[in-house]
Amino acid sequence: MFLDDFHTVRDGRICITAEQASHFAKSVAGDYNPIHNSDARRFCVPGDLLFALVLEHYGLSQHMSFYFRSMVGDDVPLVFQESSEGAIVVADESGKRYLEVERSGETTHDSAVVEAFTRRYVSFSGKNFPHYLKPLMEAEGVMFNPQRPLVIYDSMGFSLERLDVTDPGLELTNSSLTVNGKRGDTLLEFRMTAAGVPIGHGSKKLVVSGLRPYDAASMDEIVDEFYRLKAAYEATA
């Protein structure tokens, strides 16, 4: 399974080290958010890795909604639980919830289909910054704190007409940023295709905290640092 390098199983619990999480963020998602660096003071596991593990364990359903409740730290033993109604909860041993999943419709466990969908979505999702967020923040005249850029994965969901596609396409169809004081809600809407034909749609919501007036020079420095980290990682990969 392609996620084997990004988690371990101990005593029936899923554990993700900071190194495994950081490797996933960069190598699979193309995500260089510093909060996913293994040595980050406020390190957290990428939400997309939890998303990917749910699909690997429970399959890909036609209609799925993911609600991210809290951030997972380094090497936290996680319990994946399924209710009789098919809902899925990812929690720690104390019961703290990190992810809740609702699903309906048919489900496929075809590994080729599940992996292809996972890789395609995660690759899209990893482009939050600078690809999608920078132009939105610039248009609204706001930006996050350059010293503590905090972008939180709130939720995502999708609906699919088919579950047999091994080479899916995914494209952004609409994006928006709603500013409310120092908080911004970002909505990214996307369409999924097979050989260019639409087969589904979905959306992702992000919360940007600590908003302040947009500063072009500061933003340019952040973007430059993103591409510096990307080049440094690719040079050693």
C-alpha positions as CSV (number, residue, x, y, z in Angstrom):
1,M,0.0,0.0,0.0
2,F,1.4,3.4,-1.0
3,L,0.7,4.8,2.5
4,D,2.9,2.3,4.3
5,D,5.8,4.7,4.5
6,F,3.7,7.4,6.2
7,H,2.3,5.6,9.3
8,T,2.9,2.6,11.5
9,V,0.6,0.3,13.4
10,R,1.3,-0.3,17.1
11,D,-1.1,-2.3,19.3
12,G,-3.9,-1.8,16.8
13,R,-3.4,2.0,16.8
14,I,-2.3,4.1,13.8
15,C,0.7,6.2,14.7
16,I,2.2,9.0,12.5
17,T,5.6,10.4,13.4
18,A,6.5,14.0,12.6
19,E,9.1,12.7,10.0
20,Q,6.5,10.5,8.3
21,A,4.0,13.3,8.2
22,S,6.5,15.8,6.8
23,H,7.6,13.3,4.2
24,F,4.0,12.8,3.1
25,A,3.3,16.5,2.9
26,K,6.2,17.2,0.7
27,S,6.5,14.1,-1.5
28,V,2.8,13.3,-2.1
29,A,0.9,16.6,-1.5
30,G,3.6,19.1,-2.6
31,D,2.8,21.0,0.7
32,Y,5.6,23.0,2.2
33,N,3.5,24.6,5.0
34,P,6.1,25.0,7.8
35,I,3.6,23.6,10.3
36,H,4.2,20.2,8.7
37,N,8.0,20.4,9.2
38,S,9.1,17.7,11.5
39,D,10.9,20.2,13.7
40,A,8.1,22.8,13.8
41,R,7.2,24.0,17.3
42,R,3.5,23.8,16.4
43,F,3.8,20.7,14.2
44,C,0.7,18.9,13.1
45,V,-0.1,16.0,10.8
46,P,-1.5,17.1,7.4
47,G,-5.2,16.6,7.3
48,D,-4.8,15.1,3.9
49,L,-2.9,12.2,5.4
50,L,-5.8,11.4,7.7
51,F,-8.1,11.7,4.7
52,A,-5.9,9.3,2.7
53,L,-5.7,6.8,5.6
54,V,-9.5,6.8,5.9
55,L,-9.9,6.0,2.2
56,E,-7.3,3.3,2.4
57,H,-9.0,1.6,5.3
58,Y,-12.7,2.1,4.5
59,G,-12.7,2.6,0.7
60,L,-14.0,5.4,-1.5
61,S,-17.7,6.1,-1.3
62,Q,-19.8,8.1,-3.8
63,H,-20.6,10.8,-1.2
64,M,-18.2,11.7,1.5
65,S,-17.8,14.6,3.9
66,F,-14.8,15.1,6.2
67,Y,-14.9,17.4,9.3
68,F,-11.5,18.2,10.8
69,R,-12.0,18.8,14.6
70,S,-8.5,19.2,15.9
71,M,-4.8,19.0,14.9
72,V,-2.8,15.7,15.4
73,G,0.6,16.0,17.0
74,D,3.7,13.8,16.7
75,D,3.2,10.0,17.1
76,V,-0.2,10.2,18.7
77,P,-1.9,6.7,18.8
78,L,-5.1,7.0,16.8
79,V,-8.2,4.9,16.8
80,F,-10.2,4.6,13.6
81,Q,-13.8,3.6,14.5
82,E,-16.8,2.9,12.2
83,S,-20.4,3.2,13.4
84,S,-23.2,0.9,12.4
85,E,-24.5,3.7,10.1
86,G,-21.2,3.9,8.3
87,A,-19.9,7.1,9.9
88,I,-16.1,7.1,10.8
89,V,-14.4,8.8,13.7
90,V,-10.6,9.2,14.1
91,A,-9.8,9.8,17.8
92,D,-7.0,9.3,20.3
93,E,-7.2,6.9,23.2
94,S,-8.7,9.5,25.5
95,G,-11.6,10.0,23.1
96,K,-10.5,13.3,21.6
97,R,-11.8,13.6,18.1
98,Y,-9.6,14.7,15.2
99,L,-11.7,13.8,12.2
100,E,-15.3,12.8,11.6
101,V,-16.5,11.4,8.3
102,E,-20.0,10.9,6.9
103,R,-20.5,8.8,3.8
104,S,-23.3,7.3,1.7
105,G,-23.9,5.6,-1.7
106,E,-21.9,2.8,-3.1
107,T,-18.3,2.1,-2.0
108,T,-15.3,0.7,-3.8
109,H,-12.3,-0.9,-2.3
110,D,-10.5,-1.3,-5.6
111,S,-6.9,-0.3,-4.6
112,A,-6.1,1.2,-8.0
113,V,-9.2,3.4,-8.0
114,V,-8.8,4.5,-4.3
115,E,-5.1,5.3,-4.7
116,A,-5.6,7.2,-8.0
117,F,-8.4,9.3,-6.4
118,T,-6.4,9.9,-3.2
119,R,-3.2,11.0,-5.1
120,R,-5.2,13.3,-7.4
121,Y,-7.1,15.0,-4.6
122,V,-4.1,15.3,-2.3
123,S,-2.0,16.8,-5.0
124,F,-4.7,19.4,-5.6
125,S,-5.2,20.0,-1.9
126,G,-1.5,20.6,-1.3
127,K,-1.6,23.6,-3.6
128,N,-3.5,25.7,-1.0
129,F,-0.6,28.1,-0.8
130,P,0.6,30.0,-2.7
131,H,-1.4,28.8,-5.7
132,Y,-5.0,29.5,-4.4
133,L,-4.7,31.5,-1.2
134,K,-2.2,34.2,-2.4
135,P,-4.5,35.7,-5.1
136,L,-7.5,35.5,-2.9
137,M,-5.8,37.3,0.0
138,E,-4.3,39.9,-2.4
139,A,-7.8,40.6,-3.9
140,E,-9.3,41.0,-0.4
141,G,-6.4,43.1,0.9
142,V,-5.5,40.8,3.8
143,M,-2.9,38.2,4.7
144,F,-1.9,36.0,7.5
145,N,0.8,36.8,10.1
146,P,4.1,36.1,8.2
147,Q,5.7,35.0,11.5
148,R,2.9,32.6,12.3
149,P,1.0,31.7,9.1
150,L,-1.9,29.7,10.4
151,V,-4.2,28.0,7.8
152,I,-6.5,25.3,9.3
153,Y,-8.2,22.6,7.3
154,D,-11.9,22.9,8.3
155,S,-13.8,20.5,6.1
156,M,-14.1,19.0,2.6
157,G,-16.6,16.9,0.7
158,F,-17.4,15.4,-2.7
159,S,-20.0,13.5,-4.7
160,L,-19.1,11.1,-7.5
161,E,-21.2,9.6,-10.2
162,R,-18.7,6.8,-10.9
163,L,-16.3,4.7,-8.8
164,D,-14.3,3.0,-11.6
165,V,-11.9,5.7,-12.7
166,T,-8.2,5.0,-12.4
167,D,-7.0,8.2,-14.0
168,P,-9.2,10.9,-12.6
169,G,-8.9,14.6,-13.4
170,L,-9.5,17.4,-10.9
171,E,-9.8,21.1,-11.6
172,L,-10.6,24.1,-9.5
173,T,-13.9,25.7,-10.6
174,N,-14.4,28.5,-8.1
175,S,-12.6,30.0,-5.1
176,S,-13.6,32.7,-2.5
177,L,-12.4,34.3,0.7
178,T,-14.9,35.7,3.2
179,V,-13.3,38.0,5.7
180,N,-14.7,38.4,9.2
181,G,-12.4,40.5,11.3
182,K,-9.1,38.6,11.8
183,R,-10.6,35.4,10.4
184,G,-11.0,34.4,6.8
185,D,-13.1,31.5,5.5
186,T,-11.7,30.1,2.2
187,L,-13.9,27.9,-0.1
188,L,-12.3,26.0,-2.9
189,E,-14.7,24.3,-5.3
190,F,-13.6,21.7,-7.7
191,R,-14.8,19.3,-10.5
192,M,-13.7,15.7,-11.1
193,T,-13.5,14.3,-14.5
194,A,-12.7,11.0,-16.4
195,A,-11.2,11.5,-19.9
196,G,-12.4,15.1,-19.7
197,V,-16.0,14.2,-18.9
198,P,-17.4,15.5,-15.5
199,I,-18.0,12.7,-13.0
200,G,-18.4,14.6,-9.8
201,H,-17.8,17.8,-7.8
202,G,-16.6,18.8,-4.3
203,S,-15.4,21.6,-2.1
204,K,-12.9,22.3,0.6
205,K,-13.0,24.9,3.4
206,L,-10.0,26.4,5.0
207,V,-9.8,28.9,7.9
208,V,-7.1,31.6,7.8
209,S,-6.4,33.1,11.2
210,G,-4.6,36.3,12.4
211,L,-5.5,38.4,9.3
212,R,-3.8,41.7,8.8
213,P,-3.5,44.2,6.0
214,Y,-1.9,42.8,2.9
215,D,1.8,43.6,2.5
216,A,3.2,42.7,-0.9
217,A,6.8,42.7,0.2
218,S,6.1,40.4,3.1
219,M,4.0,38.1,0.9
220,D,6.8,37.9,-1.7
221,E,9.2,36.8,1.0
222,I,6.8,34.1,2.1
223,V,6.4,32.8,-1.5
224,D,10.1,32.9,-2.1
225,E,10.6,30.8,1.0
226,F,8.0,28.3,-0.2
227,Y,9.9,27.8,-3.4
228,R,13.2,27.7,-1.6
229,L,12.0,24.9,0.6
230,K,10.5,23.1,-2.4
231,A,13.8,23.2,-4.3
232,A,15.8,22.1,-1.3
233,Y,13.6,19.1,-0.7
234,E,13.5,18.1,-4.4
235,A,17.3,18.3,-4.5
236,T,17.6,15.7,-1.7
237,A,14.6,13.5,-2.6
